Amino acid sequence: MASAAGVDVSTASRVINSPSEEREKWAGADTVQRILACASELGYRRNPHAASLRTARTLQVGVVVPRLQDYVLATVFEGIDEAASEHGYAAFVTNSLDDPTQRQSRINRLLDRRVDGLILADSRVDDPVLRQLASDGVPFVLTSRTSNSYPGAFADDEYGGHLVAVHLARLGFRDVAVIAGPTFASTANLRVDGFRTGLHEHGLTLPDHRLVRTGFDAAAGRVGVERILDHGTVPSAIFATNDFAAIGAIGGLRDRGLRVPDDVAIVGYNDTPLAENLPVPLTTVRSPMVEMGRTAFRLLEQALNGNEPVSVALEPALVVRASTGVTGPPLSPTGAGRGPGRG
């Protein structure tokens, strides 16, 4: 690559491995652009971790989330930030918006800041970005979403979905539907998997037409309800794999003249603050969001110290409220039967 750009190896290395604002310390602007163009053409990728081995740690970690305005992700980051601060680190967060191009750009920016490692909350089921980071030797862990066997801190979402199915089945609901997030998000997939398992244990099934894939926000929940109802029948209960999707679903049901829980029971996921304060308080699954973030930082610190972190699956709990027609304390593992889970 250096010979293609017409410079010596040391100059090319300094330019490639320096933050963008420092590159002209090593070469003129035209030469810098020529080196970067050759690197791009030849598929050369900077190895930021290898470069950082020649310098002291920055005591900075980068965090990538789909949307920081999302309450769940903001709370997970709160846990990361708390733990990082307690250990003398600063945590910097950026949004990927679940857009692959923006995600890569934001990761590159964090690496240009020479963060010591990354915590990624926006991983995908099949994720080439993670494979590249691992190949480049960049220390990273995951949180919120799983991907293959990469280590991280997660809620046991499969168990959470199982809790919902057990609750609905015990209340006598037989025709149930699910509004789930996209297939690239493990959180949606695992919650659906656990829900299916719980139904099966009670002699029930989730027909294909009763599962709709939309998203995690209120608009997605409203769209999901419209698709379910347009099929021609009204289910007795709906499980939305996110509280905000559940809130949107409630609005969609109201627009069709249907009441919660009299006509349709609703269950959400995550136990956001809105859930308890809706006109009909929402039955939902409580995720250990702050602890997820704190644990993710602990695992990253293990990786930074040369150890191999092992994934941690934190246990959720079902919080029963009026949207399923009953109220009660969080449903314990003893009361529900342990789901398949990851642990």
C-alpha positions as CSV (number, residue, x, y, z in Angstrom):
1,M,0.0,0.0,0.0
2,A,2.8,2.4,0.8
3,S,4.6,1.8,-2.5
4,A,1.3,2.3,-4.4
5,A,0.9,5.7,-2.7
6,G,4.6,6.6,-3.4
7,V,5.6,7.0,0.3
8,D,7.6,5.0,2.8
9,V,6.0,2.5,5.1
10,S,6.4,4.6,8.2
11,T,4.6,7.6,6.7
12,A,1.8,5.4,5.4
13,S,1.4,3.8,8.8
14,R,1.4,7.0,10.7
15,V,-1.2,8.6,8.5
16,I,-3.5,5.5,8.5
17,N,-3.2,4.9,12.3
18,S,-3.6,8.5,13.4
19,P,-6.9,10.3,14.1
20,S,-8.2,12.3,11.1
21,E,-7.3,15.6,12.7
22,E,-3.7,14.6,13.3
23,R,-2.8,13.1,9.9
24,E,-1.3,16.2,8.4
25,K,1.4,16.1,11.1
26,W,3.0,13.3,9.1
27,A,2.4,14.4,5.5
28,G,0.9,17.2,3.3
29,A,-2.8,17.3,2.6
30,D,-2.4,15.9,-0.9
31,T,-0.2,13.1,0.3
32,V,-2.6,12.2,3.0
33,Q,-5.5,12.0,0.5
34,R,-3.4,9.8,-1.8
35,I,-2.5,7.4,1.0
36,L,-6.2,7.2,2.1
37,A,-7.3,6.7,-1.4
38,C,-4.8,3.9,-2.0
39,A,-5.8,2.3,1.3
40,S,-9.5,2.3,0.4
41,E,-8.8,1.0,-3.1
42,L,-6.7,-1.9,-1.7
43,G,-9.2,-2.7,1.0
44,Y,-6.7,-1.8,3.8
45,R,-8.3,-1.4,7.3
46,R,-6.7,0.4,10.1
47,N,-6.1,-1.9,13.2
48,P,-6.8,0.6,16.0
49,H,-6.2,-1.9,18.7
50,A,-2.7,-2.8,17.4
51,A,-1.9,0.9,17.1
52,S,-3.0,1.4,20.7
53,L,-0.7,-1.2,22.0
54,R,2.1,1.2,21.3
55,T,0.5,3.8,23.5
56,A,-1.0,4.0,27.0
57,R,-4.7,3.4,27.5
58,T,-7.0,6.3,27.0
59,L,-9.4,5.1,29.7
60,Q,-12.2,5.7,27.2
61,V,-14.8,3.3,26.0
62,G,-17.2,3.7,23.1
63,V,-20.8,2.6,23.2
64,V,-23.1,2.2,20.1
65,V,-26.8,2.0,20.5
66,P,-29.6,2.0,17.9
67,R,-31.3,5.1,19.5
68,L,-30.4,6.8,22.7
69,Q,-33.8,8.4,22.9
70,D,-35.2,4.9,23.6
71,Y,-35.7,4.6,27.3
72,V,-34.4,1.0,27.5
73,L,-31.1,1.8,25.7
74,A,-30.7,5.1,27.6
75,T,-31.0,3.2,30.9
76,V,-28.6,0.5,29.8
77,F,-26.1,3.2,29.0
78,E,-26.7,4.7,32.4
79,G,-25.4,1.5,33.9
80,I,-22.4,1.5,31.6
81,D,-21.6,5.1,32.4
82,E,-21.9,4.5,36.1
83,A,-19.6,1.5,36.1
84,A,-17.1,3.1,33.8
85,S,-16.9,6.2,36.0
86,E,-16.4,4.1,39.1
87,H,-13.4,2.5,37.4
88,G,-11.8,5.7,36.1
89,Y,-13.1,5.5,32.5
90,A,-15.2,7.8,30.4
91,A,-17.9,6.3,28.2
92,F,-18.9,7.9,24.9
93,V,-22.2,6.9,23.3
94,T,-23.4,7.3,19.7
95,N,-26.5,6.3,17.7
96,S,-26.4,3.9,14.8
97,L,-30.2,4.2,14.1
98,D,-29.9,0.5,13.1
99,D,-28.5,1.7,9.7
100,P,-25.5,-0.3,8.6
101,T,-23.7,2.6,6.9
102,Q,-24.1,5.0,9.8
103,R,-23.2,2.2,12.2
104,Q,-19.9,1.6,10.5
105,S,-19.2,5.3,10.4
106,R,-19.9,5.8,14.1
107,I,-17.7,2.9,15.1
108,N,-14.9,4.3,13.0
109,R,-15.2,7.6,14.7
110,L,-15.0,6.0,18.1
111,L,-12.0,4.1,17.1
112,D,-10.4,7.3,15.8
113,R,-10.7,8.6,19.3
114,R,-8.6,5.6,20.4
115,V,-11.2,4.2,22.8
116,D,-9.8,1.2,24.6
117,G,-12.8,-0.9,23.6
118,L,-16.4,-1.0,22.5
119,I,-19.8,-2.0,23.9
120,L,-22.3,-2.6,21.2
121,A,-26.0,-2.6,21.9
122,D,-27.1,-2.8,18.2
123,S,-25.6,-6.1,17.1
124,R,-27.4,-8.2,14.4
125,V,-28.1,-11.9,14.3
126,D,-25.6,-12.2,11.4
127,D,-23.1,-9.5,11.9
128,P,-20.1,-8.9,9.6
129,V,-19.1,-5.9,11.6
130,L,-18.4,-8.0,14.7
131,R,-16.4,-10.5,12.7
132,Q,-14.3,-7.6,11.4
133,L,-13.8,-6.1,14.8
134,A,-12.7,-9.5,16.2
135,S,-10.4,-10.0,13.2
136,D,-8.8,-6.6,13.9
137,G,-8.3,-7.4,17.5
138,V,-10.6,-4.7,18.8
139,P,-11.8,-5.5,22.4
140,F,-15.6,-5.4,22.4
141,V,-18.6,-6.9,24.2
142,L,-22.3,-6.8,23.5
143,T,-25.3,-5.8,25.5
144,S,-29.0,-5.9,24.9
145,R,-28.8,-8.0,21.7
146,T,-26.9,-11.2,21.2
147,S,-25.0,-12.3,18.1
148,N,-23.5,-15.8,17.7
149,S,-21.2,-16.6,20.6
150,Y,-19.7,-13.1,21.1
151,P,-19.6,-12.3,24.8
152,G,-21.9,-9.8,26.4
153,A,-24.5,-8.9,29.1
154,F,-28.1,-9.6,28.3
155,A,-31.5,-10.1,29.7
156,D,-32.7,-13.7,29.3
157,D,-35.2,-12.7,26.7
158,E,-36.2,-16.3,25.9
159,Y,-37.2,-16.8,29.5
160,G,-39.1,-13.5,29.4
161,G,-41.2,-14.6,26.5
162,H,-41.8,-17.8,28.2
163,L,-43.1,-16.0,31.3
164,V,-45.6,-14.1,29.1
165,A,-46.9,-17.3,27.5
166,V,-47.4,-19.0,30.8
167,H,-49.3,-16.1,32.2
168,L,-51.7,-15.8,29.3
169,A,-52.2,-19.6,29.1
170,R,-53.0,-19.8,32.8
171,L,-55.6,-17.0,32.4
172,G,-57.3,-19.1,29.8
173,F,-56.3,-17.1,26.7
174,R,-56.2,-19.4,23.7
175,D,-56.2,-17.2,20.6
176,V,-53.0,-15.1,21.1
177,A,-51.0,-12.9,18.7
178,V,-47.6,-11.4,18.8
179,I,-46.3,-8.0,17.5
180,A,-42.5,-8.5,17.3
181,G,-39.5,-6.5,16.3
182,P,-37.4,-7.2,13.2
183,T,-35.7,-10.5,12.6
184,F,-32.2,-9.1,12.7
185,A,-32.7,-8.3,16.4
186,S,-32.1,-11.2,18.8
187,T,-34.3,-9.5,21.4
188,A,-37.4,-10.0,19.3
189,N,-36.4,-13.5,18.1
190,L,-35.7,-14.8,21.6
191,R,-38.8,-13.4,23.1
192,V,-40.9,-15.0,20.4
193,D,-39.0,-18.3,20.8
194,G,-39.7,-18.4,24.5
195,F,-43.3,-17.4,24.0
196,R,-43.8,-20.3,21.5
197,T,-42.2,-22.7,23.9
198,G,-44.5,-21.6,26.8
199,L,-47.6,-21.9,24.6
200,H,-46.5,-25.4,23.5
201,E,-46.1,-26.5,27.1
202,H,-49.8,-25.6,27.6
203,G,-51.0,-27.3,24.4
204,L,-51.2,-24.1,22.4
205,T,-49.6,-22.8,19.2
206,L,-48.8,-19.5,17.6
207,P,-50.1,-19.7,14.0
208,D,-48.0,-17.9,11.4
209,H,-50.7,-15.4,10.7
210,R,-50.7,-14.4,14.4
211,L,-47.1,-13.3,14.3
212,V,-46.4,-9.9,12.7
213,R,-43.0,-8.3,12.4
214,T,-42.9,-4.5,12.6
215,G,-40.6,-2.8,15.1
216,F,-40.2,-1.6,18.7
217,D,-41.9,1.8,18.8
218,A,-45.5,2.9,19.2
219,A,-46.0,3.4,15.4
220,A,-44.9,-0.2,14.9
221,G,-47.4,-1.4,17.5
222,R,-50.2,0.4,15.8
223,V,-49.3,-1.0,12.4
224,G,-49.0,-4.5,14.0
225,V,-52.5,-4.3,15.3
226,E,-53.9,-3.2,12.0
227,R,-52.3,-6.2,10.3
228,I,-53.6,-8.6,12.9
229,L,-57.2,-7.2,12.8
230,D,-57.2,-7.0,9.0
231,H,-56.8,-10.8,9.0
232,G,-60.5,-10.9,10.0
233,T,-60.6,-12.0,13.6
234,V,-59.9,-10.4,16.9
235,P,-57.4,-12.3,19.1
236,S,-58.1,-12.7,22.8
237,A,-54.6,-11.4,23.8
238,I,-51.6,-9.7,22.2
239,F,-48.0,-9.9,23.3
240,A,-45.9,-6.9,22.0
241,T,-42.1,-7.4,22.4
242,N,-41.7,-3.8,23.6
243,D,-43.7,-1.6,25.9
244,F,-43.9,1.2,23.3
245,A,-45.2,-1.2,20.7
246,A,-47.8,-2.4,23.2
247,I,-48.9,1.3,23.8
248,G,-49.2,1.7,20.0
249,A,-51.2,-1.5,19.9
250,I,-53.6,-0.2,22.6
251,G,-54.2,2.9,20.5
252,G,-54.8,0.8,17.4
253,L,-57.3,-1.3,19.3
254,R,-59.1,1.8,20.6
255,D,-59.4,3.1,17.0
256,R,-61.2,-0.1,16.1
257,G,-63.6,0.2,19.1
258,L,-61.9,-2.5,21.1
259,R,-61.1,-2.1,24.8
260,V,-58.2,-3.4,26.9
261,P,-58.5,-5.8,28.7
262,D,-62.3,-6.3,28.2
263,D,-62.0,-7.2,24.5
264,V,-58.2,-7.9,24.1
265,A,-55.6,-8.4,26.8
266,I,-52.2,-6.8,26.2
267,V,-48.7,-7.6,27.4
268,G,-45.6,-5.5,26.8
269,Y,-41.9,-5.9,27.5
270,N,-39.2,-4.0,29.5
271,D,-41.4,-2.3,32.2
272,T,-40.7,1.3,31.2
273,P,-42.1,4.0,33.5
274,L,-45.1,4.6,31.2
275,A,-46.3,1.0,31.7
276,E,-47.5,1.5,35.2
277,N,-49.1,4.9,34.6
278,L,-51.3,4.2,31.6
279,P,-55.0,4.5,32.0
280,V,-55.0,0.7,32.0
281,P,-51.7,-0.2,33.6
282,L,-49.7,-2.6,31.4
283,T,-48.7,-6.1,32.2
284,T,-45.1,-6.4,31.1
285,V,-41.7,-8.1,31.6
286,R,-39.2,-6.1,33.7
287,S,-35.7,-6.2,32.4
288,P,-32.6,-5.5,34.6
289,M,-31.5,-2.6,32.3
290,V,-29.0,-0.8,34.6
291,E,-27.5,-4.1,35.7
292,M,-27.1,-5.1,32.1
293,G,-25.1,-2.0,31.4
294,R,-22.9,-2.3,34.5
295,T,-22.2,-6.0,33.7
296,A,-21.3,-5.1,30.1
297,F,-18.7,-2.7,31.3
298,R,-17.3,-5.3,33.7
299,L,-17.0,-7.8,30.9
300,L,-15.3,-5.3,28.7
301,E,-12.8,-4.5,31.4
302,Q,-12.0,-8.2,31.7
303,A,-11.3,-8.2,27.9
304,L,-9.1,-5.1,28.2
305,N,-7.1,-6.9,30.9
306,G,-6.4,-9.9,28.6
307,N,-9.1,-12.2,30.0
308,E,-11.9,-13.9,28.1
309,P,-15.2,-12.7,29.3
310,V,-18.1,-15.1,29.5
311,S,-21.7,-14.0,28.7
312,V,-24.1,-13.2,31.5
313,A,-27.8,-13.7,31.1
314,L,-29.7,-11.6,33.7
315,E,-33.2,-12.8,34.8
316,P,-36.3,-10.8,34.0
317,A,-39.6,-10.9,35.9
318,L,-43.2,-10.6,34.8
319,V,-45.1,-7.7,36.3
320,V,-48.8,-8.4,36.3
321,R,-51.1,-5.4,35.9
322,A,-54.6,-4.6,34.7
323,S,-54.1,-5.0,30.9
324,T,-54.4,-8.7,31.3
325,G,-57.4,-8.4,33.6
326,V,-55.6,-9.2,36.8
327,T,-53.1,-7.7,39.1
328,G,-50.4,-9.2,41.3
329,P,-46.7,-9.3,42.2
330,P,-43.9,-10.0,39.7
331,L,-44.1,-13.7,38.6
332,S,-41.2,-15.6,40.0
333,P,-39.4,-18.6,38.3
334,T,-41.0,-20.9,40.9
335,G,-44.5,-19.6,39.9
336,A,-43.9,-19.9,36.2
337,G,-41.5,-22.8,35.6
338,R,-38.1,-22.0,34.3
339,G,-38.0,-21.3,30.6
340,P,-35.4,-22.6,28.2
341,G,-33.2,-19.5,28.5
342,R,-29.5,-19.3,27.7
343,G,-28.1,-20.1,31.1
